[in-house]
Amino acid sequence: MSVTTAPVPSSVAPDLGAATHLSCRECGVTAPLGPFYACVECFGPVEVAYDYRRVTRDRIESGPANIWRYRDLLPVPVDVAETPNTEPGWTRLLRADRLAAELGVRRLWVKDDSGNPTHSFKDRVVAVALAAARQLGFAVLACPSTGNLANAVSAAAARAGIRSFVFVPRDLEPPKIVTTAVYGTTLVAVDGTYDDINRLASELAGQHEDWAFVNVNVRPYYGEGSKTLGYEVAEQLGWRMPRQVVIPVASGAQLVKVDKAFRELVALGLVDGEPPRVFGAQATGCSPVAAAFKAGHDVVRPVRPDTIAKSLAIGNPADGPYVLDVTRRTGGAVEDVTDEEIVDGIRLLARTEGIFAETAGGVTVAVLAKLCSEGLLDPDAETVVFNTGDGLKTLDAVSSVVGPVGTIAPTTDAFHALGVRA
């Protein structure tokens, strides 16, 4: 078979651990490991297939405190931890009793990925993409991005000592511009939406044979990095499954891969029981998957994004149909919330658990609250909600609604005059 691909920069067979080949997610036709991302038989996306061996709890637990403890389950060399990388992962799983009490949930956890090197889950997927890109012979790391991926690619390339090119919307939040450019990347602002930039990246990937666009021509490997979120949740819960998870949806790949991770853990005998119900969270201003779910459709109709949740503002999500498959198969749902509800979600999580989430985290917490109020989520079932980024990246979302209660002279009388309860 042949598949859509940029020119292969190396003829040497890549060392990608247990990964054996690529397989089309639609028609099942296989391809060798390489920078292939679409099947020319049906134009469906391809994903990594494996021959897993020697995967035990003891072997995982003896690994480093980052995503490389799961190297046997990823398309990376066994010695991947020895190469320069940002070492993401093994972020905290925080028991959220105060948030649970407010929402009427019996047991709730927050998987807080704001603790990664560039403060979002994107460090995970970029680390895996970079490891695969090295094996495939690429010399440059690149991406189209709504912000968090730009940060992660720039930092990872700097750590690896290679050049990087990053393309972002010109109206991206200023903190994400600064926290990308500081790493010395070639940062290009584009007058268009993320979907416009993604098309540009696809064209550039075909013209520059030594550029690895992490979410384009090495996307099958990149996507596998999200599995580590699912692995960590199960391990941190003592090698057991939660019953429900709520995950933000942009392209949809994260939700789909976390579900894949849970299913792999069951198939490999590393955990008992059934994979959890999976719920997706979108902003109303960019909710094509939620709209398709509610309408009972199998096809996701593209939209033009208009939301403060810019990291989720992908109007034509590549994995949208697969999100529908996962949520329906597991008995979950896809819900959306307004910008006002997103801000409320950010403040609720901060006030109850001391976690300052970016807008994507606000979406997820607000959707969790909505699912609870509508009776779509079982309040007695153990639930994990995913916070994928740091609120310091999206300060504008809350800067107009939080601040000092007043400005006073440095006297006790002035303080008491505020009328604030001591």
N, C-alpha and C positions, 0 to 999 in steps of 0.2 A: 504494500500500500504506500501511497504518498500522502503527505499532509501539508497544510499551509505552514510555511516557515520562513524565517529569515535565513540567509546563507549560513551554513554550518561553519563556524570558525575553526573547528578542530576535527580531524579525522580519527583521533584517538578515542577509544571506547571510554566513556566516563565512569568513574568510580562513584556510584551513588548508593552505596550500601545495599540494603535489601530491595531497593527498587529494581525491577526487572524489565519493564516496558511501559509504554503508554497505551491507554485504551480509550476509545471514543465513548463518551457518556450516553450517546444516543443509539448508535448502531453496534457498539461493542467491537468494532474492528481495531486491531492493535497496530502499534508502530514502535520502532526502537526508541530508546532514550535519546533525546536530543531537544533542540529548541523548537519543538513543534507545539502548536497550540490550537489547531482546528483541523478536523478531519475533512479531506477533500471528497470523501465518499458521500457524506451527508452534511458537511459544514458544521457538525456538532463540536463541542469542546472536548478536549482530551484531558485525561487525568492519569496520575501515576498509579501503577499497579506494583504489587510487592510479592516477595516470597519470604515471609517472616520466619526467622529462626532465632533461637536462644533468647527469646523475650520472656523474662521473668520479673517478678516484683523485686527480688533481691538485686538483680542486675540494674534495674532502673534506679532503685534507692541508693545504690553505690555510686551513681553518677554525680556530676557537678550540680550545684544548685542553680541551674538555668535550663533552657530548653534542650540542651545537649544530653541531659539524662535520658531523653527519649530518642536518641540518635538511631536506635535500631528500628524505629517506627517511622523514620523520615528519609527522604531521598538525598542523603548526605553521606560522605565518607565516615568510616568508623572513627578516624582521628580528627574529626572536624573541630573539636574543642581546642586543638593545638594551633589552629590558624587564627590570625588576628580577626576578631569580631567583637561586637558590642555585648555579647553574652546576655541576651535578654531572657525574661521568663522567671519562673518560680516567684511570681508576685503573690501578695497576700490574699487569702480567702478570709474575709472578715465576717464574723457572726453579727448580724444586724438586728439585735433585739428591739432597739428603740424604733427603728423604721417598721419592723414587723408589727409592733404594738399599735402604731398609728394606722397601719393598713389592715389590721385584723388577720395577719398571717401567723401561723403557729411557729414556724422555724424558717428563717430567712438568712441568706448569706449574700455578700457582695464580693464578686471576683473583681478585684481592683487592679486593673492593668496600668494605672497612671504611674506606677512605680518602675516602669521600664526605663531604659537609658534615655530615650527621647520622650518619655511620658505618654506613650500610647502603645496599643497592642501591635502596631505596625512594625515595631522592632522585631517581633517574632517572624513575621512573614518575610521581611527583608533579609534577615539572617539566613533563612533557608534558601531564599532565592540567590543570595550572594554565594553561598556554598556550592549550589548547583551551577551557577554561572562560571565560577572558577573551573569546575570540572569540564564544562562545555567549551572552555577556551576563550570566553569573552574578556575584554580588557576594560570596558567602561560600564558603569552602572547608571541607569536612567529610569525615569518614571513620569507619567502624568499623575497629578495629585490634587486632592482638595485640602491638603495641608499636613496631616499627620504622616502620610507616606513620604512627603517631601522631606520632613525632618529626619525620618528613619533612614532613607536612602542616602542623604547627605552625610549623616553621621557614620553610617556603615562604610561608605566609600572612603571617608577620611581615615577611619580606623584601619582599613585594608590597604590604604596607600594607593588608591586608584582614582581616576577622574570620574566625575558624575555630572549629569545633566538633568535638571528638574524643571518641569513645565506645570504652571499653576494658573488658575483664574486670576485676572488682574484685580478682582475685588475680594481676594482672600483676606482673612483676618490679619491685621498687621503683626501680631505676635508670632504667627506661623511663618510669615515672610522672614522676620528677623531670625527666628530659630531654625531656619533652613539656610539662609545666606551665611550665617556665622561660620559654618563648617567649610566654607570655601568652594562650594559647588557652583556650577554655572546655572544660575536661576533665571528662568525665562517666564515673564508674565504674559498671558495670552488673553486677548479680548474675546472671550467666549465662555461657554459653560464647560463643566468637566467632560461632558460627552463630546464636545467639539475638540477638546484637548486630547482626549483618548483616540479620536480618529487621526489627529496629527501624529501622535506617538506611533500608531500602527504604520503610518506611511514612513516615518523616520526609521522604524525598525527594519523595514525592507531596504532602506538605502544605506544603512551603516551596519556592516556585517559584524563589527566587533562591539556593538552596543547591546547590552542586556537590559531591556525594558522589563523591570521586575514583574509588572502586571500585564505584560503583553506577550513577548516572545518566550519568556520563561515562566509564564503564569501558572502552568500545572505544578511547578515546584514551589513557587511562591505561595499558592493557596494551601499547600500542605502545612505550612507553618501555623496556621490557625488551629490545627488539630491539637497543638500543645496546650491550648486553653482547656479543652475537654479532658486531656490526660491529667493536667494539674488539679482540676476540680475533683476528679475521682480519687486521685492519690491523697490530696489534702483532706478529703472526707474520710480517710481511712480505707481506701480502696472499695468505695461503694458509690452508687449513683444517687444524685438528687432525683426527685420525682418530676420536677418542673424547672425549666430554665427560660429566662427572658433575655434575648440577644438583639442588639441593634442591627438594622438592615440598611446597607448602602448598596454595594454590588450584590450582596447576598452570600458571598463566598464564606464569610466567617461563620454564619449560622449553619450553612451546609457542611462545612468541615468539622465544626464542633460535634454535630450529629454523627458524622463519619467516625470521629474519634471514639465516641461512646459505643458505637456499634463494633468497632475494632476491639475495644477492651473486653467486651462481652464475648466476641468470637474467639479471642485468644485466651479466655479463661482467667483474665486478670481481675475481673470483677464479676459478682453474681447479679442476677436480676435483669430487669429490662431497661433499655435506654429511656431517658426521661421524655416527657412531653415538651415540645419545643415551641416557644412563642417568639414571633418577630415583632420588632418595634420600629416604626417609621414616623417621620414628621409629616403632618398633614400637607405641608407645602411641597413635599416630594414623597408621595406615598403610592407609587404605581403598583407595588406588590400588595399592599393592604387593600387597595381598591379591587384588584383582581381576586384576592381571597374572598372579600365580602360579596363580590358579584358571582362567585362560583366559577370564574374563568380559569383556564389553564394557560392562557397567553397574557403576558404583562404588556400593557400599552404604555409606551414612553410618554413622559411628561416633561415640562420645562420647570426646573426647581425654583422655588420661592420660599425659603425658610432660613431662620437663623442657624439651623443645624447644618452648616456647610460641609462638615465631614461626612454627612449622610446624603448630600445633595447630588445623587446620581440618578438622572431621570430615565436612563435606559439600562437598568441593572442586568449585567450578564447572567447572574445566577438566579434571577427572579423566579423563573419557572421551577427551579430546583428547591427554592425556599417554599413555594407552594406545595411541592411534593412532600417535603420533610414535615412541615407543620400539619398537613392533612393526615399523613401516615401516622404521626405520633399523637394525634388528638389535640394539637395545639391550635394556634390562630396567629394572624398578623393584624395588628392594630396600629392606629396612628393617633397623634396628639398635636394640638395647635402650638404655635410659638409661645403663647402665654402659658400653656400647660408645661412646656419644656422648661421655662424659667422657674415655674413652681416646683418642678421635679428636681432641678439643680439645688434650689434652696432647701427643699425637704431633705434630700440626702445629706447636705452640708449640716443642717440644723440637728438632725437626729444621729448621724454617725460620724461627723467630722471628716467627711470625704467631699472634696470640692471637685465635682465632675465637669467636664466640658459639655457642650450642648448635646453630644450623642448620649452621654450618660444621663442627662436630663430627660431625653426622649425615652430611654429605657425605664427609668424610675417612674416617669409619668404614665407610660403604658402599663407598667406593673400595677400602679394605683387604679388605672381604668379597668384593667382586667379583673381586679379584685372587686371593684364597685359593681361591675356588670355580671359578676358571678361566673366568669369564664375560666377563672383559675381557682383550683382547690385550696382553700385557706388552711387546711389541715396537712397538706402535703409539703414536704421539704423543698424549698425553692432557692435557686441561685439566680441572681440578676448580675449582668455584666456591665461594669463601668470600663470603657475602653480608652479613656483619655483624661488629661488633667485640665481642670477649669482655668488654670492660668493661661491657657491657650485661647480662651474665648471670653475674656473679661467683659467685652462689650455687651454680652448677653445679659449680664446682671448689674452692670455698673450704674444703671439708671434707677435701680430699685433697692439698692443697699447702700449704706453709708452711715456717717455719724448721726446720732439723734439730735445733735445741736453743737454749736460752737460757743464756748463759755470763757469767762475770765478765770484765772487760776485761783479761785476761792471756793470755799465750801458753800457759801451762800449761793454763788452762781450755780453750783452743781445741784443743790437742793431745789433751786428755782425751776430747773428743768421738769420737775415732777416725776422723775424716774424712780420707780420703786427700788429701794436698796435691798 
